[in-house]
Amino acid sequence: MLPKKAQFGLTVVAAILIPGLADYALASAGYTTLAGLVWTGGYGFGVIAIWYLWIRPLDLTGPTGIQLTEDGDPDQDSNPPEGDTPSS
């Protein structure tokens, strides 16, 4: 099995190369509408495949542990920056 970076690189190249070559071949043969549909569908499929395989599994969350006040603002005294102590 290929390393993850090689898989990603080949997927990106295939998502760009295959629809581009198919678009060129169909447009050269006079099928411009079909060429546009193939180009759009190919690139769209590539974007969805890359999102599904590599971006969707990422855990894109922010820091946790910040307490909010009742009005939704961060409570300044609950989480002082490192090295600082809350004033009394």
Secondary structure as UniProt FT lines:
FT   HELIX           4..28
FT   TURN            29..30
FT   HELIX           32..50
FT   HELIX           51..55
FT   TURN            56..57
FT   TURN            70..71
FT   TURN            76..78
FT   TURN            82..83
//
